[in-house]
Amino acid sequence: MKLYKPKKGDGIATLVGILMGVLIGGLLSVPLLTLGITSLDQILVPAFFIFGFISLVGGIFSKLL
């Protein structure tokens, strides 16, 4: 049985991207934990509600003007 020899471009960029995502996520989680935010849902859900409300109000006013 032959051992697999990696070829150029065998997913090194994907691996680096995953590692950078883990590093950035880890660095972002530390200040959020000190604020008492332990779940990403505690940030995303209000952000989507705020964005949706702003879009709704903007859409109504764009029809009026």
C-alpha positions in Angstrom: 0.0 0.0 0.0 1.4 3.3 -1.1 1.4 6.4 1.2 -0.5 9.4 -0.1 1.9 12.2 -1.1 0.3 15.6 -0.9 0.2 17.6 -4.1 0.4 21.3 -4.6 -3.0 22.9 -3.6 -4.5 20.0 -1.7 -6.6 22.1 0.6 -3.9 24.1 2.4 -5.9 27.3 1.7 -9.0 25.7 3.2 -7.1 24.6 6.3 -5.6 28.0 6.8 -9.1 29.6 6.4 -10.6 27.2 9.0 -7.7 27.9 11.4 -8.1 31.7 11.0 -11.9 31.4 11.6 -11.3 29.5 14.8 -8.7 32.1 15.9 -10.9 35.1 15.2 -13.9 33.4 16.8 -11.9 32.7 19.9 -10.6 36.2 20.1 -14.1 37.6 19.7 -15.6 35.3 22.3 -13.3 36.5 25.1 -14.7 40.1 25.4 -18.3 38.8 24.9 -17.9 36.4 27.8 -16.9 39.2 30.1 -20.1 41.0 29.1 -22.1 38.0 30.0 -23.0 37.0 26.4 -22.4 33.2 26.2 -24.3 32.4 23.0 -24.2 33.8 19.5 -28.0 33.8 19.4 -28.0 36.6 22.0 -26.3 38.8 19.4 -27.8 37.6 16.1 -31.5 37.5 17.0 -31.7 41.2 18.2 -29.5 42.2 15.2 -31.9 40.6 12.8 -34.9 42.2 14.4 -33.2 45.7 14.4 -32.1 45.3 10.8 -35.6 44.1 9.7 -37.3 47.0 11.5 -35.0 49.5 9.9 -35.7 47.9 6.5 -39.4 48.0 7.1 -39.5 51.6 8.1 -37.2 52.6 5.2 -39.5 50.7 2.8 -42.6 52.5 4.1 -40.9 55.9 3.8 -39.5 55.2 0.4 -43.1 54.5 -0.9 -44.3 57.8 0.7 -41.7 60.1 -0.8 
